[in-house]
Amino acid sequence: LQNTTESTVVVETLDDVPEHVLRGLPEDVRLFPSAVDKTRLGVWATKSILKGKKFGPFVGDKKKRSQV
């Protein structure tokens, strides 16, 4: 008797990203598979971003550094 269990891996794609998020990305920022978790999207810069550079709008709950 062979025990086979199929696990479904859900991979996040650009189709899962709300349009307002894509519109809010700066010109030099792209969404690609995460370097940490290949099933998720990560934010990648195509060139250096200056410290303090702001972009948005931010939608969601702000977290303290200790919460992430």
Beta strands, then each sheet from edge to edge (+ up, - down):
strand 1: 29-33
strand 2: 41-45
sheet 1: 1+ 2-
end
